[in-house]
């Protein structure tokens, strides 16, 4: 049946969920779900044998979207019926919860992919990269008390890469996709509702990234202690400077990349829209993040190809629908901002 969600545990499949919420996005490392079945079940005396910690997969219309574990189970009953609520996440959710308990937890001349793979290995999580992860880190070390994800995300931020679940139990180091959907989201046609958030609050006219380089036999202490990188956002015309302290040691070129990333991401993230459509699928499959889609909504002054940042697949008393969050592609791309480009929130 269309818009079917199935939770699979130990070879058994559980369907018929009356309420569902499935969240996936490229700004959240782990997809998550909440499922509820509630009905009058005559003669039903035993709850479904779903337990916290169970390994599971969640599929929508036959496509696996989450591979991980059940976090919470809430069975209940009264004189009129029975219900059970189940919450879970992708396997990479363990990276969020758990410390990066590695010894020595320090790397020299290793790539982002190699470092992330070492951190993920104890959890049984494979790491792959579909984006350019940049040069090796001369030195990278886990900070005391840091979670596994915090360490990985810190390194990814410096390389302009997004760490996300691949939906199959692994971690993907990626960037915004260039894949374009054939379907368009159009006001008056398939858009049920839409809203936008347009802001200049977190944009700045000039960005300076400061840090320390690792040093070398030929460099002086002053050279090591004072590298900087700079970028500007021509769309901000008043004086609004921001200084960013770099997460890791880097030379001037690396710090310039860090400053450009900050400027481009803040500019792109200043414009967001959430579009609601009927159902969970389009002609090409289930709605998924990290695709580009044309959005035409005159009321939002919007007619542009945007990047799908996140999708929320929903089923409740209001029906089955998808909330699709979109932003300009440069909002998650470390691109230099063109001085000649006309500034536009879209």
C-alpha positions as CSV (number, residue, x, y, z in Angstrom):
1,X,0.0,0.0,0.0
2,X,1.2,3.6,-0.6
3,X,2.7,5.5,2.3
4,X,3.4,2.3,4.2
5,X,5.9,2.3,7.1
6,X,7.3,-1.0,8.3
7,X,9.6,-1.5,11.3
8,X,11.7,-4.7,11.0
9,X,13.2,-6.4,14.1
10,X,14.9,-9.8,14.1
11,X,13.2,-10.9,10.9
12,X,9.7,-9.8,12.1
13,X,7.8,-6.9,10.4
14,X,5.5,-4.5,12.3
15,X,3.2,-2.4,10.2
16,X,-0.2,-0.8,10.6
17,X,1.1,2.3,12.5
18,X,-1.6,4.8,13.1
19,X,0.8,7.6,13.9
20,X,4.3,8.2,12.6
21,X,7.0,10.8,12.5
22,X,10.2,10.2,10.6
23,X,12.8,12.9,10.5
24,X,15.9,12.9,8.2
25,X,18.2,15.8,7.3
26,X,21.7,16.8,6.3
27,X,22.1,19.0,9.3
28,X,21.3,16.2,11.8
29,X,23.7,13.3,11.8
30,X,21.1,10.7,12.8
31,X,17.6,10.1,11.4
32,X,15.0,9.4,14.0
33,X,11.4,8.0,14.2
34,X,8.5,7.8,16.5
35,X,5.7,5.3,15.8
36,X,2.4,4.6,17.5
37,X,-0.3,2.0,17.0
38,X,-3.5,2.4,19.0
39,X,-6.7,0.5,18.5
40,X,-9.3,-1.6,20.1
41,X,-7.8,-5.1,19.8
42,X,-10.4,-7.7,20.9
43,X,-8.7,-10.7,22.5
44,X,-5.2,-9.2,22.2
45,X,-3.5,-9.9,25.5
46,X,0.2,-9.6,24.6
47,X,2.1,-6.5,23.4
48,X,4.3,-6.7,20.4
49,X,7.7,-8.0,21.6
50,X,9.7,-4.8,20.8
51,X,12.4,-4.0,23.3
52,X,14.7,-1.0,23.9
53,X,18.1,-1.7,22.3
54,X,16.7,-3.9,19.5
55,X,18.5,-3.6,16.2
56,X,16.0,-2.4,13.6
57,X,15.4,-1.1,10.1
58,X,12.6,1.3,9.1
59,X,11.3,1.3,5.6
60,X,8.8,3.6,3.8
61,X,7.1,2.3,0.7
62,X,9.7,-0.5,0.6
63,X,12.7,1.8,0.8
64,X,14.9,1.5,3.9
65,X,15.4,5.0,5.4
66,X,16.7,4.3,8.9
67,X,19.0,1.5,10.1
68,X,19.7,1.5,13.8
69,X,18.2,0.7,17.2
70,X,15.0,1.1,19.2
71,X,15.6,3.7,22.0
72,X,12.3,3.7,23.9
73,X,9.1,1.6,24.1
74,X,5.9,2.7,25.8
75,X,3.2,0.0,25.9
76,X,-0.1,0.8,27.6
77,X,-3.7,-0.5,27.8
78,X,-7.0,0.2,29.5
79,X,-10.5,-1.2,29.4
80,X,-11.1,0.1,25.8
81,X,-7.9,-0.9,24.0
82,X,-4.2,-1.1,23.7
83,X,-1.4,1.1,22.4
84,X,2.4,1.0,21.9
85,X,4.8,3.9,21.1
86,X,8.2,3.2,19.7
87,X,11.1,5.6,19.3
88,X,14.4,5.0,17.6
89,X,17.3,6.4,15.6
90,X,20.0,5.5,13.1
91,X,23.0,3.6,14.3
92,X,25.1,6.8,14.3
93,X,23.0,8.0,17.2
94,X,25.5,6.2,19.4
95,X,28.1,8.7,18.2
96,X,26.0,11.5,19.7
97,X,25.5,9.7,23.1
98,X,28.9,8.2,23.7
99,X,32.3,9.6,24.5
100,X,35.2,9.4,22.1
101,X,37.0,7.1,24.4
102,X,40.1,6.5,22.3
103,X,43.7,6.1,23.3
104,X,45.7,8.1,22.5
105,X,43.0,9.9,20.5
106,X,45.5,11.9,18.5
107,X,46.4,11.7,14.9
108,X,49.2,13.2,12.7
109,X,49.0,13.7,9.0
110,X,45.7,11.8,8.6
111,X,42.7,12.7,6.5
112,X,39.3,13.5,7.8
113,X,38.0,10.1,6.5
114,X,40.8,8.2,8.3
115,X,40.2,10.1,11.6
116,X,36.4,9.6,11.4
117,X,36.8,5.9,10.6
118,X,39.1,5.4,13.6
119,X,36.5,7.1,15.9
120,X,33.6,5.1,14.5
121,X,35.4,1.7,14.4
122,X,34.6,0.7,18.0
123,X,30.9,1.3,17.3
124,X,30.9,-0.9,14.2
125,X,30.0,2.1,12.0
126,X,31.6,2.3,8.5
127,X,32.6,5.6,7.1
128,X,32.5,6.7,3.5
129,X,33.1,10.1,1.8
130,X,31.4,11.5,-1.3
131,X,32.8,15.0,-0.9
132,X,36.3,16.4,-1.1
133,X,37.6,16.1,2.5
134,X,40.6,18.4,1.9
135,X,44.2,18.0,2.9
136,X,45.4,15.9,5.9
137,X,45.3,17.3,9.4
138,X,48.9,17.9,10.6
139,X,47.6,17.3,14.1
140,X,44.1,16.4,15.3
141,X,43.2,15.3,18.9
142,X,40.0,14.4,20.7
143,X,39.2,16.9,23.4
144,X,38.6,15.7,27.0
145,X,34.9,14.9,27.6
146,X,34.1,15.2,23.9
147,X,31.5,12.9,22.3
148,X,32.4,10.9,19.3
149,X,30.1,13.0,17.1
150,X,31.4,16.3,18.5
151,X,35.0,15.3,17.6
152,X,34.0,14.3,14.1
153,X,31.7,17.3,13.5
154,X,34.5,19.6,14.7
155,X,36.9,18.2,12.1
156,X,34.2,18.3,9.4
157,X,33.4,21.9,10.1
158,X,37.0,22.9,9.4
159,X,36.9,21.0,6.1
160,X,33.4,22.2,5.0
161,X,31.9,18.7,5.0
162,X,28.6,17.4,6.4
163,X,28.6,14.2,8.5
164,X,25.2,12.4,8.1
165,X,23.8,8.9,8.4
166,X,23.6,7.0,5.1
167,X,20.4,5.3,6.3
168,X,22.1,1.9,6.2
169,X,24.0,2.1,9.5
170,X,27.0,4.0,8.3
171,X,28.4,7.5,8.4
172,X,28.7,9.6,5.2
173,X,31.0,12.6,4.8
174,X,29.2,14.6,2.1
175,X,28.2,17.9,0.8
176,X,25.1,19.4,-1.0
177,X,24.0,17.2,-3.9
178,X,23.6,18.4,-7.4
179,X,20.8,15.9,-8.0
180,X,17.6,17.5,-9.3
181,X,14.2,16.1,-8.8
182,X,11.9,16.0,-11.8
183,X,8.9,17.2,-9.7
184,X,8.4,20.8,-8.7
185,X,6.7,22.3,-5.7
186,X,4.1,24.8,-6.9
187,X,1.7,27.0,-5.0
188,X,-1.9,26.2,-6.0
189,X,-1.0,22.7,-7.2
190,X,0.8,20.3,-4.9
191,X,1.7,22.6,-2.0
192,X,-0.7,22.3,0.9
193,X,1.0,24.9,3.1
194,X,4.2,26.8,3.2
195,X,6.1,29.3,5.4
196,X,9.4,31.1,5.2
197,X,11.9,32.5,7.6
198,X,14.0,35.3,6.2
199,X,16.6,36.9,8.4
200,X,19.8,39.0,8.3
201,X,20.4,38.5,12.1
202,X,23.2,36.0,11.7
203,X,25.0,37.5,8.7
204,X,28.0,39.7,8.9
205,X,29.9,42.0,6.5
206,X,33.4,40.7,7.3
207,X,34.7,37.4,8.7
208,X,38.1,36.8,10.1
209,X,39.2,33.3,11.1
210,X,42.0,33.2,13.6
211,X,44.1,30.2,14.7
212,X,47.5,28.8,15.2
213,X,49.5,26.9,12.6
214,X,51.2,23.6,13.5
215,X,54.6,25.2,12.9
216,X,57.7,23.9,11.2
217,X,61.5,24.0,11.4
218,X,61.5,27.0,9.1
219,X,58.7,29.0,10.7
220,X,59.0,31.5,13.6
221,X,56.8,31.5,16.7
222,X,55.2,34.8,15.5
223,X,54.3,33.2,12.1
224,X,52.8,30.2,13.9
225,X,50.8,32.3,16.4
226,X,49.2,34.8,14.0
227,X,47.8,33.3,10.8
228,X,44.4,34.6,9.7
229,X,41.9,34.1,6.9
230,X,39.3,36.6,5.7
231,X,36.0,36.7,3.7
232,X,33.2,39.1,3.1
233,X,29.5,39.1,2.5
234,X,28.7,41.9,0.0
235,X,25.0,41.6,0.9
236,X,25.6,43.1,4.3
237,X,26.2,46.8,3.7
238,X,26.7,48.1,7.2
239,X,29.7,47.4,9.5
240,X,29.1,44.0,11.1
241,X,32.5,42.2,11.7
242,X,32.8,38.6,13.1
243,X,35.9,36.9,14.4
244,X,35.9,33.1,14.3
245,X,38.4,31.1,16.4
246,X,39.4,28.2,14.2
247,X,38.7,24.7,15.6
248,X,42.1,23.4,14.6
249,X,45.6,24.6,13.7
250,X,45.9,25.9,10.2
251,X,47.9,28.1,7.9
252,X,46.5,31.3,6.2
253,X,45.1,29.3,3.3
254,X,43.2,26.9,5.6
255,X,41.9,29.8,7.6
256,X,40.7,31.6,4.5
257,X,38.7,28.5,3.6
258,X,37.2,28.5,7.1
259,X,36.2,32.2,6.8
260,X,34.7,31.6,3.3
261,X,32.7,28.7,4.7
262,X,31.4,30.8,7.5
263,X,30.3,33.6,5.2
264,X,28.7,31.4,2.6
265,X,26.8,29.2,5.1
266,X,25.5,32.0,7.1
267,X,24.3,33.8,4.0
268,X,22.5,30.7,2.7
269,X,21.0,29.8,6.0
270,X,19.4,33.2,6.3
271,X,16.6,32.1,4.0
272,X,14.6,29.0,4.8
273,X,11.1,27.7,3.8
274,X,9.0,24.8,4.9
275,X,6.7,23.3,2.3
276,X,4.0,20.8,3.1
277,X,2.8,18.3,0.6
278,X,0.3,15.4,0.6
279,X,1.8,11.9,1.1
280,X,5.3,10.7,1.6
281,X,6.4,10.1,-2.0
282,X,6.8,11.9,-5.4
283,X,7.0,10.1,-8.8
284,X,10.7,9.5,-8.2
285,X,10.4,7.9,-4.8
286,X,10.1,8.8,-1.1
287,X,11.0,12.4,-0.2
288,X,14.6,12.6,1.0
289,X,17.0,15.3,2.0
290,X,20.0,16.5,-0.1
291,X,18.2,16.8,-3.4
292,X,17.4,20.0,-5.4
293,X,13.8,20.9,-6.2
294,X,12.2,23.8,-8.0
295,X,9.9,25.7,-5.6
296,X,7.3,28.2,-7.0
297,X,5.4,30.0,-4.3
298,X,4.5,33.7,-5.2
299,X,3.2,34.4,-1.7
300,X,6.7,33.7,-0.4
301,X,8.2,35.6,-3.4
302,X,9.9,32.4,-4.3
303,X,10.7,30.9,-7.7
304,X,14.0,29.1,-7.4
305,X,15.8,25.8,-7.3
306,X,16.5,25.0,-3.7
307,X,18.2,22.3,-1.7
308,X,16.1,20.0,0.5
309,X,17.7,20.3,4.0
310,X,15.3,18.0,5.9
311,X,12.1,16.0,5.5
312,X,9.6,15.1,8.2
313,X,7.2,12.3,7.1
314,X,4.1,12.6,9.2
315,X,1.0,10.6,9.9
316,X,-1.5,11.6,12.5
317,X,-5.2,12.7,12.8
318,X,-4.5,15.4,10.2
319,X,-3.5,12.8,7.6
320,X,-0.3,11.7,5.8
321,X,2.0,14.4,4.6
322,X,5.6,15.5,4.3
323,X,7.1,18.7,5.6
324,X,10.1,19.7,3.4
325,X,12.6,22.3,4.6
326,X,14.5,24.0,1.8
327,X,17.2,26.6,1.6
328,X,19.5,28.1,-1.2
329,X,22.2,25.5,-2.1
330,X,25.0,27.8,-1.0
331,X,23.6,27.6,2.5
332,X,25.5,24.4,2.9
333,X,28.3,24.8,0.4
334,X,31.7,26.4,1.1
335,X,31.7,28.7,-2.0
336,X,33.2,32.1,-2.4
337,X,30.5,34.8,-2.5
338,X,30.5,36.7,-5.7
339,X,31.0,40.5,-5.2
340,X,29.1,41.1,-8.4
341,X,26.1,39.0,-7.6
342,X,22.9,40.8,-6.7
343,X,22.0,40.0,-3.1
344,X,18.8,38.2,-2.7
345,X,17.3,36.2,0.3
346,X,16.4,33.6,-2.3
